[in-house]
Amino acid sequence: MYNEEQRSLLLKLATDSIHNGLEYGKPLPVDLVDFDAELRDQRATFVTLHKQGQLRGCIGSLRALRPLVEDVSENAYAAAFRDPRFNPLERSELDQLELSISILSPATAMSFDSEQDLLDQLRPGVDGLILKDGRRRGTFLPSVWEQLPEKQQFLQHLKLKAGLPIEYWSESIEISRYETESFS
């Protein structure tokens, strides 16, 4: 959907926002007039950081609430400095970082009448999932299928991420799916 020039621009923006965070302690401010209309559309994104092949930060938005370029800038900064699973990024780590951006399609609610029915509908490598049950919530991007390629395993780990037991199932569970355009 996005061409190579737009992808490169978004990756540079994310990198620049991380540098701005190291220098000034905040995301890079974005002037929307500097970007074409397609990059100003409201879109939800995730920015993922890896260091030596290991997750180093991942923060994103599940709903489109701001222009794409603003979302990328904010999420890149947050992935580097606000992911509660990691210490804030240090300057010495910059050269070891691999950065990727995932732009999400709008999520759509799935209909299913059992856990097996849900599993039968899943598309490994394609679907990102949002699981909600009461106050519990978790999401996995489609890229997580690379580490968890089996449908059952993917769903079980998503339940754990949401703070639920692996074998948990309830009639009130809600699942939405989305797709991403990802690049690094």
N, C-alpha and C positions, 0 to 999 in steps of 0.2 A: 504494500500500500504506500509506503514512504520510499522515495528514491534514495540512492546512495548519498547524494549531497545533503538531503534532509537528515538522514541517519547520522552522517558524519557531524553535522551541525549539532544534533542533539547529544551525541557522545562528547563533543567538545564542551558543550554547555554543562553537562554533568561533571566533567573533569574540572572545569573552571570553577564550578560551585564548590567542589571539595577544596580546591586551592584557596578559594575565598574564605572558606570555613577555617582553614589553618591560619590564614593571615589576619582575618577580621572577626572570627567567631560567629559568622552568620552565612546563610546561603547567598549566592550571587544574585543581586537584584536583576530582574529581567525587564527590559523595555520592549513592550509588545510591538511597537512600530518597526523594530529591527528584524522582524520575522514575517514570512509570508502567511497568508490567511490560513492555510492548512495547519501550520504549526501553532496557530493561535486558537484553534478549535478546542473546546473543552474535552479533555480525554483523561482517563485514569491510567496511571503508570506505576510500575515498580522499578526501582534501581537496585541491582544486586552487585555486591562487591565480593570478589574472591581473592585470596592471598595464598599463593602456592597451592592452588587447587582446592583450598578449604574455604567455606563460607566465612566472610569477614563482616558482612552486614547486608541487610535486605529490608527496605522500607518502601511502602507504596500506598496507593489509594485504590479502593475497590469501586468507587463511583467517581464519575467525572464531575469535579467541582470547580475546576479552574483551567485556564488555558494550558495546553500541552507543555509549552516551554517552561511555564511557571511550575507545573507539577514535576517535571524532570529536575529542575534546579533545586526545588525544595526536598524532593525525595533523595537526590544524590547527597545533599548535605546531611539529611537525617540518617541515611544508611551509613555514612562515615562517622557520624558523631552522636547519634541518638538511639541507635539500636540497643535496647536494654540487655541484649545477650553478650555484648562486647564492650570493651573499653573504647573511649573515643580514639579515632585514628590519630596516629602520630606521623609527623613529617617523614620519618625514616622508613615508613611503610609504603610511601607513594610509588616507588619504582617497582614494587612487587604486586601492585593491585591490577586485577582484571575487572573491568566494569561492563555490565550489560544492562540494557534497558528493555523492559517489556511493556508494550502498549496494549491495554486490555480492551476487548470488545465489551459492550454492555452485557451484564450478567442476565441470564434468563433462568427462571425457576424451573426445576425439573419435576415431573410427575412420576410417582412410583408407588407401588402398593406393598413393597417389602424391600428388605436389604438386597436380596438376590435380584429383584427387578431393577433396582438402582445399579447394581454391579453390571448387569447385562447391558445397560445403556451407556456405560462409561466408554470413552474413546481414549485409550492410552496414548500419550504424547500430544494429544489435541486439547483435551479438556483441562482447564483450571477449575477448581471447585471451591465453593464457599459453603461451609457447613454451619448451620445455626440450630441451636436447641435451647430455648429459654435465653439465659444470659451468656451461654457458651457459644463461642464462635471461633472459627479458624479457616484459613485458606491455604491452598497449595497452588502455585503457578504450574502450568503445563510442563515446565522444565523439571519439576520434581519427579516426573515419570522416569527420568534417566536414572535416579537413585532407587526408585520404588516402582519397578515396571509391572508388577502384578496388581490387578485391580483390587483384590482383597487387602493386600499389604498397603496400597496407596490409601484406601479408605480407613484402615485401622490407624495408620500414622496420623491421618488428618483428625480423627477422633481424639487421639492423644494430644495433638496440638491444641485442640479446642478444650482440653481439660477433661475429657471423657474417657472412660475405660475402653479398651480395644473392642470388647464384645458388646458394647452399649448399642442398644437400638430402641427407638421409641416412635410412636405414631406422630409425635410433634416435631420430629427432626425435619429440617428444611435444607435442601441442597439446591444451589444455583450453579450454573456452569458458565464459563466464559472462555474465550480463546485469546491468544496474545500474538502480537507481532514482536519478536524478540531479535535483538542484534547486539553485537559487541565490537 
